[in-house]
């Protein structure tokens, strides 16, 4: 980093240099943003999806998910395609509930269910 104070006469040249660097940064930033948008809307084949998913499921497993409509997919004739952005959203939504969450849901269900208002206990946890 330059610690010397530039002279008044050098200021216009420094401003030109700063503006050129700023323009270069803007171009790089725009290119990075467009790459991220293209990547987010990328399409996966079945094999690509199996490789992309964290647990690398078998193709037959993914076929089962499409049959049950568990996973978002698009059909193009006989081929099944998956959009990366939809898969990422699906992955974010498929979280496992904690034991406490399940207990709270069970307690709320029993409290709102008119038949058999038995107390829910945590003896089995």
N, CA, C and O atoms as a GROMACS GRO file, in nm:
protein
  500
    1UNK      N    1   0.084  -0.118   0.000
    1UNK     CA    2   0.000   0.000   0.000
    1UNK      C    3   0.088   0.123   0.000
    1UNK      O    4   0.188   0.127   0.072
    2UNK      N    5   0.055   0.220  -0.078
    2UNK     CA    6   0.133   0.343  -0.091
    2UNK      C    7   0.103   0.436   0.027
    2UNK      O    8  -0.013   0.466   0.055
    3UNK      N    9   0.208   0.479   0.097
    3UNK     CA   10   0.189   0.567   0.212
    3UNK      C   11   0.222   0.712   0.181
    3UNK      O   12   0.201   0.799   0.265
    4UNK      N   13   0.275   0.739   0.063
    4UNK     CA   14   0.308   0.877   0.027
    4UNK      C   15   0.184   0.948  -0.024
    4UNK      O   16   0.098   0.887  -0.088
    5UNK      N   17   0.176   1.075   0.004
    5UNK     CA   18   0.063   1.156  -0.041
    5UNK      C   19   0.092   1.205  -0.183
    5UNK      O   20   0.195   1.268  -0.206
    6UNK      N   21   0.002   1.175  -0.279
    6UNK     CA   22   0.029   1.218  -0.417
    6UNK      C   23   0.017   1.370  -0.430
    6UNK      O   24  -0.054   1.435  -0.353
    7UNK      N   25   0.085   1.422  -0.526
    7UNK     CA   26   0.078   1.566  -0.552
    7UNK      C   27  -0.053   1.599  -0.623
    7UNK      O   28  -0.119   1.512  -0.679
    8UNK      N   29  -0.088   1.725  -0.619
    8UNK     CA   30  -0.211   1.770  -0.684
    8UNK      C   31  -0.208   1.744  -0.834
    8UNK      O   32  -0.311   1.712  -0.894
    9UNK      N   33  -0.092   1.757  -0.893
    9UNK     CA   34  -0.078   1.735  -1.038
    9UNK      C   35  -0.098   1.588  -1.076
    9UNK      O   36  -0.140   1.558  -1.188
   10UNK      N   37  -0.069   1.497  -0.983
   10UNK     CA   38  -0.081   1.354  -1.011
   10UNK      C   39  -0.223   1.302  -0.990
   10UNK      O   40  -0.254   1.190  -1.028
   11UNK      N   41  -0.310   1.382  -0.930
   11UNK     CA   42  -0.446   1.338  -0.898
   11UNK      C   43  -0.528   1.294  -1.020
   11UNK      O   44  -0.594   1.191  -1.012
   12UNK      N   45  -0.527   1.366  -1.130
   12UNK     CA   46  -0.607   1.319  -1.245
   12UNK      C   47  -0.564   1.181  -1.294
   12UNK      O   48  -0.649   1.098  -1.326
   13UNK      N   49  -0.434   1.155  -1.300
   13UNK     CA   50  -0.386   1.025  -1.345
   13UNK      C   51  -0.426   0.916  -1.245
   13UNK      O   52  -0.461   0.805  -1.286
   14UNK      N   53  -0.420   0.946  -1.116
   14UNK     CA   54  -0.462   0.850  -1.014
   14UNK      C   55  -0.612   0.821  -1.025
   14UNK      O   56  -0.654   0.706  -1.009
   15UNK      N   57  -0.692   0.922  -1.051
   15UNK     CA   58  -0.836   0.902  -1.067
   15UNK      C   59  -0.866   0.812  -1.187
   15UNK      O   60  -0.953   0.726  -1.180
   16UNK      N   61  -0.795   0.832  -1.296
   16UNK     CA   62  -0.812   0.747  -1.414
   16UNK      C   63  -0.778   0.603  -1.379
   16UNK      O   64  -0.849   0.511  -1.417
   17UNK      N   65  -0.669   0.584  -1.307
   17UNK     CA   66  -0.627   0.450  -1.267
   17UNK      C   67  -0.731   0.384  -1.176
   17UNK      O   68  -0.762   0.266  -1.192
   18UNK      N   69  -0.783   0.461  -1.081
   18UNK     CA   70  -0.885   0.408  -0.989
   18UNK      C   71  -1.011   0.371  -1.066
   18UNK      O   72  -1.070   0.266  -1.041
   19UNK      N   73  -1.054   0.455  -1.158
   19UNK     CA   74  -1.175   0.426  -1.236
   19UNK      C   75  -1.158   0.303  -1.324
   19UNK      O   76  -1.252   0.225  -1.341
   20UNK      N   77  -1.039   0.284  -1.380
   20UNK     CA   78  -1.012   0.164  -1.461
   20UNK      C   79  -1.020   0.039  -1.375
   20UNK      O   80  -1.078  -0.062  -1.415
   21UNK      N   81  -0.962   0.045  -1.256
   21UNK     CA   82  -0.967  -0.071  -1.166
   21UNK      C   83  -1.109  -0.098  -1.121
   21UNK      O   84  -1.150  -0.214  -1.110
   22UNK      N   85  -1.185   0.008  -1.094
   22UNK     CA   86  -1.325  -0.009  -1.054
   22UNK      C   87  -1.406  -0.074  -1.166
   22UNK      O   88  -1.489  -0.162  -1.140
   23UNK      N   89  -1.383  -0.031  -1.288
   23UNK     CA   90  -1.454  -0.090  -1.402
   23UNK      C   91  -1.420  -0.238  -1.418
   23UNK      O   92  -1.507  -0.319  -1.447
   24UNK      N   93  -1.292  -0.272  -1.399
   24UNK     CA   94  -1.250  -0.412  -1.406
   24UNK      C   95  -1.320  -0.494  -1.298
   24UNK      O   96  -1.366  -0.605  -1.324
   25UNK      N   97  -1.327  -0.440  -1.176
   25UNK     CA   98  -1.396  -0.510  -1.067
   25UNK      C   99  -1.544  -0.529  -1.098
   25UNK      O  100  -1.600  -0.635  -1.071
   26UNK      N  101  -1.608  -0.427  -1.152
   26UNK     CA  102  -1.749  -0.439  -1.188
   26UNK      C  103  -1.772  -0.548  -1.293
   26UNK      O  104  -1.868  -0.624  -1.283
   27UNK      N  105  -1.684  -0.555  -1.392
   27UNK     CA  106  -1.697  -0.658  -1.495
   27UNK      C  107  -1.681  -0.798  -1.434
   27UNK      O  108  -1.756  -0.889  -1.468
   28UNK      N  109  -1.583  -0.812  -1.346
   28UNK     CA  110  -1.562  -0.943  -1.282
   28UNK      C  111  -1.681  -0.979  -1.195
   28UNK      O  112  -1.724  -1.095  -1.193
   29UNK      N  113  -1.735  -0.883  -1.124
   29UNK     CA  114  -1.850  -0.908  -1.038
   29UNK      C  115  -1.972  -0.949  -1.121
   29UNK      O  116  -2.042  -1.043  -1.086
   30UNK      N  117  -1.996  -0.878  -1.232
   30UNK     CA  118  -2.108  -0.912  -1.320
   30UNK      C  119  -2.092  -1.052  -1.378
   30UNK      O  120  -2.189  -1.127  -1.389
   31UNK      N  121  -1.970  -1.086  -1.417
   31UNK     CA  122  -1.944  -1.220  -1.471
   31UNK      C  123  -1.968  -1.326  -1.365
   31UNK      O  124  -2.024  -1.432  -1.395
   32UNK      N  125  -1.928  -1.300  -1.243
   32UNK     CA  126  -1.948  -1.395  -1.134
   32UNK      C  127  -2.097  -1.412  -1.106
   32UNK      O  128  -2.142  -1.525  -1.084
   33UNK      N  129  -2.172  -1.305  -1.106
   33UNK     CA  130  -2.316  -1.314  -1.084
   33UNK      C  131  -2.385  -1.392  -1.194
   33UNK      O  132  -2.472  -1.475  -1.166
   34UNK      N  133  -2.348  -1.369  -1.318
   34UNK     CA  134  -2.412  -1.442  -1.428
   34UNK      C  135  -2.376  -1.590  -1.422
   34UNK      O  136  -2.459  -1.674  -1.456
   35UNK      N  137  -2.254  -1.624  -1.380
   35UNK     CA  138  -2.216  -1.765  -1.365
   35UNK      C  139  -2.299  -1.831  -1.256
   35UNK      O  140  -2.340  -1.946  -1.272
   36UNK      N  141  -2.324  -1.761  -1.146
   36UNK     CA  142  -2.405  -1.817  -1.039
   36UNK      C  143  -2.549  -1.838  -1.084
   36UNK      O  144  -2.610  -1.938  -1.048
   37UNK      N  145  -2.603  -1.745  -1.162
   37UNK     CA  146  -2.740  -1.761  -1.212
   37UNK      C  147  -2.750  -1.878  -1.308
   37UNK      O  148  -2.848  -1.952  -1.303
   38UNK      N  149  -2.653  -1.896  -1.394
   38UNK     CA  150  -2.652  -2.008  -1.488
   38UNK      C  151  -2.641  -2.139  -1.411
   38UNK      O  152  -2.710  -2.236  -1.443
   39UNK      N  153  -2.554  -2.142  -1.310
   39UNK     CA  154  -2.536  -2.264  -1.232
   39UNK      C  155  -2.663  -2.299  -1.155
   39UNK      O  156  -2.697  -2.416  -1.144
   40UNK      N  157  -2.733  -2.199  -1.103
   40UNK     CA  158  -2.853  -2.225  -1.025
   40UNK      C  159  -2.964  -2.284  -1.112
   40UNK      O  160  -3.047  -2.360  -1.062
   41UNK      N  161  -2.967  -2.250  -1.239
   41UNK     CA  162  -3.070  -2.300  -1.328
   41UNK      C  163  -3.021  -2.415  -1.415
   41UNK      O  164  -3.082  -2.446  -1.518
   42UNK      N  165  -2.914  -2.478  -1.376
   42UNK     CA  166  -2.860  -2.590  -1.453
   42UNK      C  167  -2.957  -2.708  -1.445
   42UNK      O  168  -3.034  -2.722  -1.349
   43UNK      N  169  -2.953  -2.793  -1.546
   43UNK     CA  170  -3.037  -2.912  -1.551
   43UNK      C  171  -2.951  -3.034  -1.525
   43UNK      O  172  -2.838  -3.043  -1.573
   44UNK      N  173  -3.005  -3.129  -1.449
   44UNK     CA  174  -2.936  -3.253  -1.418
   44UNK      C  175  -3.007  -3.369  -1.486
   44UNK      O  176  -3.130  -3.374  -1.491
   45UNK      N  177  -2.929  -3.461  -1.538
   45UNK     CA  178  -2.984  -3.590  -1.578
   45UNK      C  179  -2.994  -3.674  -1.451
   45UNK      O  180  -2.956  -3.629  -1.343
   46UNK      N  181  -3.046  -3.794  -1.464
   46UNK     CA  182  -3.059  -3.881  -1.347
   46UNK      C  183  -2.922  -3.912  -1.287
   46UNK      O  184  -2.905  -3.905  -1.165
   47UNK      N  185  -2.825  -3.944  -1.371
   47UNK     CA  186  -2.690  -3.974  -1.320
   47UNK      C  187  -2.626  -3.852  -1.256
   47UNK      O  188  -2.563  -3.863  -1.151
   48UNK      N  189  -2.642  -3.735  -1.320
   48UNK     CA  190  -2.588  -3.612  -1.263
   48UNK      C  191  -2.646  -3.585  -1.125
   48UNK      O  192  -2.576  -3.545  -1.033
   49UNK      N  193  -2.777  -3.607  -1.112
   49UNK     CA  194  -2.843  -3.584  -0.984
   49UNK      C  195  -2.790  -3.679  -0.878
   49UNK      O  196  -2.763  -3.637  -0.765
   50UNK      N  197  -2.775  -3.806  -0.912
   50UNK     CA  198  -2.722  -3.903  -0.816
   50UNK      C  199  -2.584  -3.863  -0.768
   50UNK      O  200  -2.551  -3.879  -0.650
   51UNK      N  201  -2.502  -3.810  -0.857
   51UNK     CA  202  -2.369  -3.764  -0.818
   51UNK      C  203  -2.374  -3.635  -0.737
   51UNK      O  204  -2.287  -3.612  -0.653
   52UNK      N  205  -2.475  -3.551  -0.761
   52UNK     CA  206  -2.486  -3.422  -0.694
   52UNK      C  207  -2.538  -3.436  -0.551
   52UNK      O  208  -2.493  -3.365  -0.461
   53UNK      N  209  -2.633  -3.526  -0.530
   53UNK     CA  210  -2.694  -3.540  -0.398
   53UNK      C  211  -2.590  -3.587  -0.296
   53UNK      O  212  -2.501  -3.664  -0.329
   54UNK      N  213  -2.603  -3.540  -0.171
   54UNK     CA  214  -2.500  -3.569  -0.070
   54UNK      C  215  -2.476  -3.717  -0.044
   54UNK      O  216  -2.362  -3.758  -0.025
   55UNK      N  217  -2.582  -3.798  -0.042
   55UNK     CA  218  -2.564  -3.940  -0.009
   55UNK      C  219  -2.547  -4.028  -0.132
   55UNK      O  220  -2.538  -4.150  -0.119
   56UNK      N  221  -2.542  -3.970  -0.253
   56UNK     CA  222  -2.524  -4.042  -0.380
   56UNK      C  223  -2.616  -4.164  -0.388
   56UNK      O  224  -2.568  -4.278  -0.392
   57UNK      N  225  -2.748  -4.141  -0.391
   57UNK     CA  226  -2.841  -4.255  -0.395
   57UNK      C  227  -2.832  -4.329  -0.528
   57UNK      O  228  -2.781  -4.277  -0.627
   58UNK      N  229  -2.882  -4.451  -0.526
   58UNK     CA  230  -2.887  -4.530  -0.649
   58UNK      C  231  -2.994  -4.472  -0.741
   58UNK      O  232  -3.088  -4.407  -0.696
   59UNK      N  233  -2.979  -4.497  -0.870
   59UNK     CA  234  -3.076  -4.445  -0.967
   59UNK      C  235  -3.216  -4.498  -0.939
   59UNK      O  236  -3.314  -4.425  -0.954
   60UNK      N  237  -3.225  -4.623  -0.897
   60UNK     CA  238  -3.356  -4.682  -0.868
   60UNK      C  239  -3.423  -4.609  -0.752
   60UNK      O  240  -3.545  -4.595  -0.751
   61UNK      N  241  -3.345  -4.563  -0.654
   61UNK     CA  242  -3.400  -4.487  -0.542
   61UNK      C  243  -3.461  -4.356  -0.592
   61UNK      O  244  -3.570  -4.319  -0.550
   62UNK      N  245  -3.391  -4.288  -0.680
   62UNK     CA  246  -3.442  -4.161  -0.734
   62UNK      C  247  -3.566  -4.186  -0.819
   62UNK      O  248  -3.659  -4.106  -0.816
   63UNK      N  249  -3.568  -4.296  -0.895
   63UNK     CA  250  -3.688  -4.332  -0.970
   63UNK      C  251  -3.806  -4.349  -0.874
   63UNK      O  252  -3.917  -4.304  -0.904
   64UNK      N  253  -3.782  -4.412  -0.761
   64UNK     CA  254  -3.888  -4.428  -0.660
   64UNK      C  255  -3.937  -4.294  -0.608
   64UNK      O  256  -4.057  -4.274  -0.588
   65UNK      N  257  -3.844  -4.202  -0.586
   65UNK     CA  258  -3.883  -4.068  -0.539
   65UNK      C  259  -3.970  -3.997  -0.643
   65UNK      O  260  -4.066  -3.928  -0.607
   66UNK      N  261  -3.935  -4.013  -0.772
   66UNK     CA  262  -4.016  -3.948  -0.875
   66UNK      C  263  -4.153  -4.015  -0.885
   66UNK      O  264  -4.254  -3.948  -0.908
   67UNK      N  265  -4.157  -4.146  -0.868
   67UNK     CA  266  -4.283  -4.218  -0.872
   67UNK      C  267  -4.376  -4.174  -0.759
   67UNK      O  268  -4.496  -4.161  -0.778
   68UNK      N  269  -4.317  -4.152  -0.641
   68UNK     CA  270  -4.395  -4.106  -0.526
   68UNK      C  271  -4.415  -3.955  -0.524
   68UNK      O  272  -4.484  -3.901  -0.437
   69UNK      N  273  -4.355  -3.888  -0.621
   69UNK     CA  274  -4.357  -3.741  -0.629
   69UNK      C  275  -4.298  -3.678  -0.503
   69UNK      O  276  -4.348  -3.577  -0.453
   70UNK      N  277  -4.193  -3.739  -0.454
   70UNK     CA  278  -4.121  -3.688  -0.337
   70UNK      C  279  -4.024  -3.579  -0.377
   70UNK      O  280  -4.000  -3.486  -0.300
   71UNK      N  281  -3.967  -3.590  -0.495
   71UNK     CA  282  -3.862  -3.500  -0.542
   71UNK      C  283  -3.914  -3.423  -0.664
   71UNK      O  284  -3.984  -3.481  -0.747
   72UNK      N  285  -3.881  -3.294  -0.677
   72UNK     CA  286  -3.926  -3.221  -0.796
   72UNK      C  287  -3.851  -3.267  -0.921
   72UNK      O  288  -3.729  -3.282  -0.919
   73UNK      N  289  -3.925  -3.288  -1.030
   73UNK     CA  290  -3.863  -3.334  -1.154
   73UNK      C  291  -3.944  -3.286  -1.272
   73UNK      O  292  -4.059  -3.242  -1.258
   74UNK      N  293  -3.884  -3.296  -1.390
   74UNK     CA  294  -3.950  -3.259  -1.515
   74UNK      C  295  -3.932  -3.375  -1.611
   74UNK      O  296  -3.826  -3.436  -1.618
   75UNK      N  297  -4.038  -3.404  -1.686
   75UNK     CA  298  -4.032  -3.514  -1.781
   75UNK      C  299  -4.027  -3.457  -1.922
   75UNK      O  300  -4.110  -3.374  -1.960
   76UNK      N  301  -3.929  -3.502  -1.998
   76UNK     CA  302  -3.914  -3.459  -2.137
   76UNK      C  303  -3.918  -3.586  -2.221
   76UNK      O  304  -3.816  -3.649  -2.246
   77UNK      N  305  -4.037  -3.621  -2.264
   77UNK     CA  306  -4.052  -3.748  -2.335
   77UNK      C  307  -4.030  -3.862  -2.236
   77UNK      O  308  -4.104  -3.876  -2.139
   78UNK      N  309  -3.929  -3.945  -2.263
   78UNK     CA  310  -3.899  -4.056  -2.173
   78UNK      C  311  -3.794  -4.020  -2.068
   78UNK      O  312  -3.777  -4.092  -1.970
   79UNK      N  313  -3.725  -3.909  -2.089
   79UNK     CA  314  -3.618  -3.875  -1.995
   79UNK      C  315  -3.672  -3.789  -1.880
   79UNK      O  316  -3.766  -3.712  -1.896
   80UNK      N  317  -3.608  -3.806  -1.765
   80UNK     CA  318  -3.642  -3.730  -1.645
   80UNK      C  319  -3.530  -3.631  -1.620
   80UNK      O  320  -3.412  -3.668  -1.618
   81UNK      N  321  -3.566  -3.505  -1.602
   81UNK     CA  322  -3.467  -3.400  -1.578
   81UNK      C  323  -3.496  -3.332  -1.445
   81UNK      O  324  -3.611  -3.328  -1.399
   82UNK      N  325  -3.393  -3.278  -1.385
   82UNK     CA  326  -3.404  -3.213  -1.256
   82UNK      C  327  -3.337  -3.076  -1.265
   82UNK      O  328  -3.227  -3.064  -1.318
   83UNK      N  329  -3.402  -2.974  -1.213
   83UNK     CA  330  -3.345  -2.839  -1.211
   83UNK      C  331  -3.270  -2.820  -1.080
   83UNK      O  332  -3.323  -2.846  -0.972
   84UNK      N  333  -3.146  -2.774  -1.090
   84UNK     CA  334  -3.059  -2.759  -0.973
   84UNK      C  335  -3.121  -2.671  -0.865
   84UNK      O  336  -3.116  -2.706  -0.747
   85UNK      N  337  -3.180  -2.559  -0.903
   85UNK     CA  338  -3.239  -2.469  -0.804
   85UNK      C  339  -3.353  -2.537  -0.729
   85UNK      O  340  -3.368  -2.516  -0.608
   86UNK      N  341  -3.434  -2.618  -0.798
   86UNK     CA  342  -3.543  -2.689  -0.732
   86UNK      C  343  -3.490  -2.797  -0.640
   86UNK      O  344  -3.545  -2.819  -0.532
   87UNK      N  345  -3.384  -2.865  -0.681
   87UNK     CA  346  -3.324  -2.968  -0.596
   87UNK      C  347  -3.264  -2.906  -0.471
   87UNK      O  348  -3.279  -2.960  -0.361
   88UNK      N  349  -3.197  -2.791  -0.487
   88UNK     CA  350  -3.140  -2.723  -0.371
   88UNK      C  351  -3.249  -2.682  -0.272
   88UNK      O  352  -3.232  -2.698  -0.151
   89UNK      N  353  -3.361  -2.630  -0.322
   89UNK     CA  354  -3.473  -2.596  -0.234
   89UNK      C  355  -3.530  -2.719  -0.167
   89UNK      O  356  -3.562  -2.716  -0.048
   90UNK      N  357  -3.542  -2.827  -0.241
   90UNK     CA  358  -3.594  -2.952  -0.186
   90UNK      C  359  -3.503  -3.005  -0.075
   90UNK      O  360  -3.551  -3.052   0.028
   91UNK      N  361  -3.373  -2.996  -0.096
   91UNK     CA  362  -3.278  -3.042   0.006
   91UNK      C  363  -3.289  -2.958   0.132
   91UNK      O  364  -3.277  -3.011   0.243
   92UNK      N  365  -3.313  -2.830   0.117
   92UNK     CA  366  -3.324  -2.742   0.234
   92UNK      C  367  -3.453  -2.769   0.312
   92UNK      O  368  -3.458  -2.746   0.432
   93UNK      N  369  -3.556  -2.819   0.245
   93UNK     CA  370  -3.685  -2.843   0.310
   93UNK      C  371  -3.692  -2.980   0.376
   93UNK      O  372  -3.778  -3.001   0.462
   94UNK      N  373  -3.607  -3.071   0.339
   94UNK     CA  374  -3.616  -3.207   0.390
   94UNK      C  375  -3.524  -3.225   0.510
   94UNK      O  376  -3.423  -3.296   0.503
   95UNK      N  377  -3.560  -3.159   0.620
   95UNK     CA  378  -3.482  -3.173   0.742
   95UNK      C  379  -3.554  -3.269   0.836
   95UNK      O  380  -3.677  -3.276   0.835
   96UNK      N  381  -3.480  -3.342   0.915
   96UNK     CA  382  -3.537  -3.435   1.011
   96UNK      C  383  -3.578  -3.361   1.137
   96UNK      O  384  -3.508  -3.270   1.183
   97UNK      N  385  -3.691  -3.399   1.191
   97UNK     CA  386  -3.739  -3.337   1.314
   97UNK      C  387  -3.665  -3.395   1.434
   97UNK      O  388  -3.629  -3.513   1.436
   98UNK      N  389  -3.643  -3.310   1.532
   98UNK     CA  390  -3.579  -3.357   1.655
   98UNK      C  391  -3.683  -3.430   1.740
   98UNK      O  392  -3.803  -3.421   1.714
   99UNK      N  393  -3.636  -3.501   1.840
   99UNK     CA  394  -3.726  -3.573   1.930
   99UNK      C  395  -3.818  -3.474   2.000
   99UNK      O  396  -3.937  -3.502   2.018
  100UNK      N  397  -3.765  -3.360   2.040
  100UNK     CA  398  -3.848  -3.259   2.107
  100UNK      C  399  -3.956  -3.205   2.014
  100UNK      O  400  -4.069  -3.182   2.058
  101UNK      N  401  -3.925  -3.186   1.887
  101UNK     CA  402  -4.026  -3.139   1.791
  101UNK      C  403  -4.138  -3.241   1.776
  101UNK      O  404  -4.256  -3.205   1.773
  102UNK      N  405  -4.101  -3.367   1.765
  102UNK     CA  406  -4.201  -3.474   1.752
  102UNK      C  407  -4.287  -3.481   1.878
  102UNK      O  408  -4.409  -3.498   1.870
  103UNK      N  409  -4.224  -3.470   1.994
  103UNK     CA  410  -4.297  -3.472   2.121
  103UNK      C  411  -4.396  -3.356   2.128
  103UNK      O  412  -4.510  -3.375   2.169
  104UNK      N  413  -4.352  -3.236   2.089
  104UNK     CA  414  -4.440  -3.119   2.092
  104UNK      C  415  -4.558  -3.136   1.997
  104UNK      O  416  -4.670  -3.098   2.030
  105UNK      N  417  -4.534  -3.192   1.878
  105UNK     CA  418  -4.642  -3.217   1.784
  105UNK      C  419  -4.741  -3.319   1.839
  105UNK      O  420  -4.862  -3.302   1.824
  106UNK      N  421  -4.690  -3.424   1.902
  106UNK     CA  422  -4.778  -3.526   1.960
  106UNK      C  423  -4.862  -3.467   2.072
  106UNK      O  424  -4.981  -3.496   2.083
  107UNK      N  425  -4.800  -3.386   2.154
  107UNK     CA  426  -4.872  -3.323   2.265
  107UNK      C  427  -4.982  -3.230   2.212
  107UNK      O  428  -5.093  -3.229   2.264
  108UNK      N  429  -4.951  -3.152   2.109
  108UNK     CA  430  -5.050  -3.062   2.050
  108UNK      C  431  -5.164  -3.141   1.986
  108UNK      O  432  -5.280  -3.102   1.994
  109UNK      N  433  -5.130  -3.253   1.922
  109UNK     CA  434  -5.233  -3.337   1.860
  109UNK      C  435  -5.327  -3.394   1.965
  109UNK      O  436  -5.449  -3.391   1.948
  110UNK      N  437  -5.271  -3.445   2.073
  110UNK     CA  438  -5.354  -3.504   2.178
  110UNK      C  439  -5.440  -3.397   2.244
  110UNK      O  440  -5.556  -3.423   2.277
  111UNK      N  441  -5.384  -3.278   2.263
  111UNK     CA  442  -5.461  -3.170   2.326
  111UNK      C  443  -5.577  -3.126   2.238
  111UNK      O  444  -5.682  -3.086   2.289
  112UNK      N  445  -5.561  -3.132   2.107
  112UNK     CA  446  -5.666  -3.088   2.015
  112UNK      C  447  -5.757  -3.200   1.968
  112UNK      O  448  -5.859  -3.173   1.904
  113UNK      N  449  -5.724  -3.324   2.000
  113UNK     CA  450  -5.803  -3.438   1.957
  113UNK      C  451  -5.911  -3.464   2.061
  113UNK      O  452  -5.878  -3.490   2.177
  114UNK      N  453  -6.039  -3.459   2.024
  114UNK     CA  454  -6.146  -3.478   2.122
  114UNK      C  455  -6.154  -3.620   2.177
  114UNK      O  456  -6.209  -3.640   2.286
  115UNK      N  457  -6.102  -3.718   2.108
  115UNK     CA  458  -6.110  -3.857   2.154
  115UNK      C  459  -5.988  -3.890   2.238
  115UNK      O  460  -5.874  -3.870   2.194
  116UNK      N  461  -6.009  -3.938   2.356
  116UNK     CA  462  -5.901  -3.990   2.440
  116UNK      C  463  -5.793  -3.888   2.471
  116UNK      O  464  -5.683  -3.898   2.416
  117UNK      N  465  -5.820  -3.794   2.555
  117UNK     CA  466  -5.720  -3.693   2.592
  117UNK      C  467  -5.627  -3.750   2.699
  117UNK      O  468  -5.635  -3.711   2.816
  118UNK      N  469  -5.542  -3.839   2.660
  118UNK     CA  470  -5.445  -3.897   2.752
  118UNK      C  471  -5.321  -3.809   2.754
  118UNK      O  472  -5.287  -3.744   2.655
  119UNK      N  473  -5.255  -3.807   2.866
  119UNK     CA  474  -5.133  -3.728   2.882
  119UNK      C  475  -5.019  -3.796   2.806
  119UNK      O  476  -4.998  -3.917   2.818
  120UNK      N  477  -4.947  -3.720   2.730
  120UNK     CA  478  -4.831  -3.771   2.657
  120UNK      C  479  -4.712  -3.760   2.750
  120UNK      O  480  -4.679  -3.651   2.799
  121UNK      N  481  -4.646  -3.872   2.772
  121UNK     CA  482  -4.528  -3.871   2.859
  121UNK      C  483  -4.405  -3.902   2.777
  121UNK      O  484  -4.414  -3.951   2.665
  122UNK      N  485  -4.290  -3.872   2.835
  122UNK     CA  486  -4.164  -3.894   2.765
  122UNK      C  487  -4.091  -4.015   2.823
  122UNK      O  488  -3.968  -4.014   2.831
  123UNK      N  489  -4.164  -4.117   2.864
  123UNK     CA  490  -4.100  -4.235   2.923
  123UNK      C  491  -4.016  -4.312   2.823
  123UNK      O  492  -3.918  -4.376   2.861
  124UNK      N  493  -4.053  -4.305   2.697
  124UNK     CA  494  -3.984  -4.384   2.595
  124UNK      C  495  -3.870  -4.310   2.529
  124UNK      O  496  -3.808  -4.363   2.437
  125UNK      N  497  -3.841  -4.191   2.572
  125UNK     CA  498  -3.737  -4.111   2.508
  125UNK      C  499  -3.606  -4.130   2.578
  125UNK      O  500  -3.506  -4.070   2.538
   0.00000   0.00000   0.00000
